[in-house]
Amino acid sequence: MDLNPIVTPHAPAPSTDDPTPTLEHSIGELVAQAAVMLAAGLREIQRGKLSSSTKARGGDLIAGLFALRQVMIGTWDFDGICCQHGTAILREQYGSDVDARTIEELVGAVMEILAKLTRAGLN
């Protein structure tokens, strides 16, 4: 998995196409930001050490997703929204610079972390 094109110290810039993004789009942006931070963390680990700022930012993003999930899970297909819109945002932001498989793996990893946190919260 080539992380070079997606690893940046900053999350993807919000789209300026729609001045009033939908809830689904906003959740997708949060998932995309978490995926970018995950990729940055993997790159840092490859280089020898995960920085505390990357770890904290990634944790904050996952915590935000967890809080949204807790509120929305009974009414919305939260996991489906995350996967569909997170993938779409990353494709929009990175286009052909990152292959579809890498994007799917990163979004899947974010969702796996969120699922583990959810399971831990239920115990």
C-alpha atoms as an extended CHARMM CRD file, in Angstrom:
* protein
*
       123  EXT
         1         1  MET       CA              0.0000000000        0.0000000000        0.0000000000  PROA      1               0.0000000000
         2         2  ASP       CA              1.5810000000        3.2730000000       -1.1180000000  PROA      2               0.0000000000
         3         3  LEU       CA              0.7970000000        5.9790000000        1.4330000000  PROA      3               0.0000000000
         4         4  ASN       CA              2.9280000000        8.7650000000       -0.0160000000  PROA      4               0.0000000000
         5         5  PRO       CA              0.2560000000       10.6620000000       -1.9560000000  PROA      5               0.0000000000
         6         6  ILE       CA             -2.2880000000       10.6160000000        0.8700000000  PROA      6               0.0000000000
         7         7  VAL       CA              0.0250000000       11.2960000000        3.8010000000  PROA      7               0.0000000000
         8         8  THR       CA             -0.0970000000       14.9640000000        4.6330000000  PROA      8               0.0000000000
         9         9  PRO       CA              0.0760000000       16.7240000000        7.9670000000  PROA      9               0.0000000000
        10        10  HSD       CA             -3.2960000000       18.2760000000        7.2430000000  PROA      10              0.0000000000
        11        11  ALA       CA             -6.7090000000       16.8080000000        6.6310000000  PROA      11              0.0000000000
        12        12  PRO       CA             -8.3510000000       17.2370000000        3.2320000000  PROA      12              0.0000000000
        13        13  ALA       CA             -9.7520000000       20.6860000000        2.6530000000  PROA      13              0.0000000000
        14        14  PRO       CA            -13.5260000000       20.8320000000        2.8490000000  PROA      14              0.0000000000
        15        15  SER       CA            -15.2180000000       21.0080000000       -0.5080000000  PROA      15              0.0000000000
        16        16  THR       CA            -16.3130000000       24.4850000000       -1.5340000000  PROA      16              0.0000000000
        17        17  ASP       CA            -18.7810000000       23.2550000000       -4.1610000000  PROA      17              0.0000000000
        18        18  ASP       CA            -21.7660000000       23.1620000000       -1.8000000000  PROA      18              0.0000000000
        19        19  PRO       CA            -22.1160000000       26.0040000000        0.7170000000  PROA      19              0.0000000000
        20        20  THR       CA            -24.4570000000       23.9090000000        2.9020000000  PROA      20              0.0000000000
        21        21  PRO       CA            -23.0800000000       20.3670000000        3.0410000000  PROA      21              0.0000000000
        22        22  THR       CA            -25.3980000000       17.5760000000        4.0890000000  PROA      22              0.0000000000
        23        23  LEU       CA            -24.9620000000       15.6900000000        7.3350000000  PROA      23              0.0000000000
        24        24  GLU       CA            -23.7910000000       12.7120000000        5.3050000000  PROA      24              0.0000000000
        25        25  HSD       CA            -21.1570000000       14.8260000000        3.5540000000  PROA      25              0.0000000000
        26        26  SER       CA            -19.9240000000       16.2110000000        6.8780000000  PROA      26              0.0000000000
        27        27  ILE       CA            -19.6210000000       12.6960000000        8.3040000000  PROA      27              0.0000000000
        28        28  GLY       CA            -17.7340000000       11.6680000000        5.1540000000  PROA      28              0.0000000000
        29        29  GLU       CA            -15.3020000000       14.5310000000        5.6930000000  PROA      29              0.0000000000
        30        30  LEU       CA            -14.7210000000       13.4010000000        9.2690000000  PROA      30              0.0000000000
        31        31  VAL       CA            -14.0620000000        9.8350000000        8.0830000000  PROA      31              0.0000000000
        32        32  ALA       CA            -11.7010000000       11.1460000000        5.3840000000  PROA      32              0.0000000000
        33        33  GLN       CA             -9.8040000000       13.2310000000        7.9320000000  PROA      33              0.0000000000
        34        34  ALA       CA             -9.4740000000       10.1920000000       10.2010000000  PROA      34              0.0000000000
        35        35  ALA       CA             -8.2290000000        8.1090000000        7.2570000000  PROA      35              0.0000000000
        36        36  VAL       CA             -5.6220000000       10.7460000000        6.3940000000  PROA      36              0.0000000000
        37        37  MET       CA             -4.4410000000       10.8350000000       10.0080000000  PROA      37              0.0000000000
        38        38  LEU       CA             -4.2700000000        7.0340000000       10.0350000000  PROA      38              0.0000000000
        39        39  ALA       CA             -2.1290000000        7.1110000000        6.8950000000  PROA      39              0.0000000000
        40        40  ALA       CA              0.0770000000        9.8020000000        8.4610000000  PROA      40              0.0000000000
        41        41  GLY       CA              0.4460000000        7.6840000000       11.5780000000  PROA      41              0.0000000000
        42        42  LEU       CA              1.4100000000        4.6320000000        9.5300000000  PROA      42              0.0000000000
        43        43  ARG       CA              4.0020000000        6.6920000000        7.6770000000  PROA      43              0.0000000000
        44        44  GLU       CA              5.4380000000        7.9870000000       10.9660000000  PROA      44              0.0000000000
        45        45  ILE       CA              5.6430000000        4.4470000000       12.3260000000  PROA      45              0.0000000000
        46        46  GLN       CA              7.4810000000        3.3730000000        9.1590000000  PROA      46              0.0000000000
        47        47  ARG       CA              9.9440000000        6.1820000000        9.8130000000  PROA      47              0.0000000000
        48        48  GLY       CA             10.4870000000        5.1430000000       13.4150000000  PROA      48              0.0000000000
        49        49  LYS       CA              8.0390000000        6.8990000000       15.7390000000  PROA      49              0.0000000000
        50        50  LEU       CA              4.4300000000        7.9810000000       15.9450000000  PROA      50              0.0000000000
        51        51  SER       CA              4.2030000000       11.6220000000       17.0340000000  PROA      51              0.0000000000
        52        52  SER       CA              1.9630000000       12.5620000000       19.9240000000  PROA      52              0.0000000000
        53        53  SER       CA              0.2230000000       15.2110000000       17.7920000000  PROA      53              0.0000000000
        54        54  THR       CA             -0.7290000000       12.7000000000       15.0810000000  PROA      54              0.0000000000
        55        55  LYS       CA             -1.9010000000       10.2080000000       17.6940000000  PROA      55              0.0000000000
        56        56  ALA       CA             -3.9660000000       12.8630000000       19.5140000000  PROA      56              0.0000000000
        57        57  ARG       CA             -5.5390000000       14.2510000000       16.3310000000  PROA      57              0.0000000000
        58        58  GLY       CA             -6.4360000000       10.7700000000       15.1190000000  PROA      58              0.0000000000
        59        59  GLY       CA             -7.9140000000        9.9310000000       18.5060000000  PROA      59              0.0000000000
        60        60  ASP       CA             -9.9810000000       13.1240000000       18.4890000000  PROA      60              0.0000000000
        61        61  LEU       CA            -11.3580000000       12.3180000000       15.0350000000  PROA      61              0.0000000000
        62        62  ILE       CA            -12.3010000000        8.7580000000       16.0240000000  PROA      62              0.0000000000
        63        63  ALA       CA            -13.8890000000       10.0630000000       19.2380000000  PROA      63              0.0000000000
        64        64  GLY       CA            -15.9570000000       12.4820000000       17.1540000000  PROA      64              0.0000000000
        65        65  LEU       CA            -17.1470000000        9.6320000000       14.9560000000  PROA      65              0.0000000000
        66        66  PHE       CA            -17.9550000000        7.5510000000       18.0330000000  PROA      66              0.0000000000
        67        67  ALA       CA            -20.0650000000       10.3520000000       19.5040000000  PROA      67              0.0000000000
        68        68  LEU       CA            -21.9630000000       10.8040000000       16.2340000000  PROA      68              0.0000000000
        69        69  ARG       CA            -22.5040000000        7.0650000000       15.9630000000  PROA      69              0.0000000000
        70        70  GLN       CA            -23.9870000000        6.9360000000       19.4580000000  PROA      70              0.0000000000
        71        71  VAL       CA            -26.5440000000        9.5850000000       18.5090000000  PROA      71              0.0000000000
        72        72  MET       CA            -27.3700000000        8.3510000000       15.0070000000  PROA      72              0.0000000000
        73        73  ILE       CA            -27.1500000000        4.5590000000       15.1430000000  PROA      73              0.0000000000
        74        74  GLY       CA            -30.8170000000        3.8580000000       15.8980000000  PROA      74              0.0000000000
        75        75  THR       CA            -32.1310000000        5.9810000000       13.0480000000  PROA      75              0.0000000000
        76        76  TRP       CA            -29.4180000000        6.1240000000       10.3770000000  PROA      76              0.0000000000
        77        77  ASP       CA            -27.1920000000        3.5980000000        8.6060000000  PROA      77              0.0000000000
        78        78  PHE       CA            -24.2120000000        5.2930000000       10.2040000000  PROA      78              0.0000000000
        79        79  ASP       CA            -21.6010000000        2.7540000000        9.0900000000  PROA      79              0.0000000000
        80        80  GLY       CA            -22.9180000000        2.8450000000        5.5200000000  PROA      80              0.0000000000
        81        81  ILE       CA            -22.8260000000        6.6540000000        5.4990000000  PROA      81              0.0000000000
        82        82  CYS       CA            -19.2610000000        6.6010000000        6.8080000000  PROA      82              0.0000000000
        83        83  CYS       CA            -18.0510000000        4.1540000000        4.1780000000  PROA      83              0.0000000000
        84        84  GLN       CA            -19.8720000000        5.6740000000        1.2170000000  PROA      84              0.0000000000
        85        85  HSD       CA            -19.2220000000        9.3250000000        1.9300000000  PROA      85              0.0000000000
        86        86  GLY       CA            -15.7390000000        8.9040000000        3.4360000000  PROA      86              0.0000000000
        87        87  THR       CA            -14.6380000000        7.0480000000        0.3090000000  PROA      87              0.0000000000
        88        88  ALA       CA            -16.2430000000        9.6580000000       -1.9480000000  PROA      88              0.0000000000
        89        89  ILE       CA            -14.5080000000       12.5400000000       -0.1350000000  PROA      89              0.0000000000
        90        90  LEU       CA            -11.0990000000       10.8580000000       -0.3730000000  PROA      90              0.0000000000
        91        91  ARG       CA            -11.6150000000       10.1590000000       -4.0860000000  PROA      91              0.0000000000
        92        92  GLU       CA            -12.6620000000       13.7820000000       -4.5910000000  PROA      92              0.0000000000
        93        93  GLN       CA             -9.6660000000       15.1060000000       -2.6630000000  PROA      93              0.0000000000
        94        94  TYR       CA             -6.9810000000       12.7860000000       -4.0390000000  PROA      94              0.0000000000
        95        95  GLY       CA             -8.3910000000       11.6780000000       -7.3930000000  PROA      95              0.0000000000
        96        96  SER       CA             -5.9680000000        9.5220000000       -9.3080000000  PROA      96              0.0000000000
        97        97  ASP       CA             -3.1000000000       10.1790000000       -6.8560000000  PROA      97              0.0000000000
        98        98  VAL       CA             -4.3210000000        7.3510000000       -4.6040000000  PROA      98              0.0000000000
        99        99  ASP       CA             -5.7430000000        4.1000000000       -5.9130000000  PROA      99              0.0000000000
       100       100  ALA       CA             -9.2420000000        2.9830000000       -4.9620000000  PROA      100             0.0000000000
       101       101  ARG       CA             -7.9730000000       -0.0230000000       -3.0100000000  PROA      101             0.0000000000
       102       102  THR       CA             -5.8430000000        2.1490000000       -0.7180000000  PROA      102             0.0000000000
       103       103  ILE       CA             -8.7850000000        4.4540000000       -0.0870000000  PROA      103             0.0000000000
       104       104  GLU       CA            -11.0430000000        1.4960000000        0.7060000000  PROA      104             0.0000000000
       105       105  GLU       CA             -8.4300000000        0.0020000000        3.0440000000  PROA      105             0.0000000000
       106       106  LEU       CA             -7.9900000000        3.2750000000        4.9150000000  PROA      106             0.0000000000
       107       107  VAL       CA            -11.7420000000        3.8310000000        5.2950000000  PROA      107             0.0000000000
       108       108  GLY       CA            -12.1020000000        0.1860000000        6.3450000000  PROA      108             0.0000000000
       109       109  ALA       CA             -9.3740000000        0.6350000000        8.9560000000  PROA      109             0.0000000000
       110       110  VAL       CA            -11.1350000000        3.7180000000       10.3620000000  PROA      110             0.0000000000
       111       111  MET       CA            -14.3620000000        1.7380000000       10.5720000000  PROA      111             0.0000000000
       112       112  GLU       CA            -12.5680000000       -1.1760000000       12.2500000000  PROA      112             0.0000000000
       113       113  ILE       CA            -11.1140000000        1.1520000000       14.9020000000  PROA      113             0.0000000000
       114       114  LEU       CA            -14.5570000000        2.6630000000       15.4410000000  PROA      114             0.0000000000
       115       115  ALA       CA            -16.1010000000       -0.8290000000       15.7770000000  PROA      115             0.0000000000
       116       116  LYS       CA            -13.4800000000       -1.8270000000       18.3730000000  PROA      116             0.0000000000
       117       117  LEU       CA            -14.1600000000        1.3310000000       20.3380000000  PROA      117             0.0000000000
       118       118  THR       CA            -17.9110000000        0.6740000000       20.1440000000  PROA      118             0.0000000000
       119       119  ARG       CA            -17.4750000000       -2.9200000000       21.3630000000  PROA      119             0.0000000000
       120       120  ALA       CA            -15.2510000000       -1.7180000000       24.2020000000  PROA      120             0.0000000000
       121       121  GLY       CA            -17.8780000000        0.8460000000       25.1770000000  PROA      121             0.0000000000
       122       122  LEU       CA            -20.5480000000       -1.8430000000       25.3700000000  PROA      122             0.0000000000
       123       123  ASN       CA            -18.5160000000       -3.9950000000       27.7780000000  PROA      123             0.0000000000
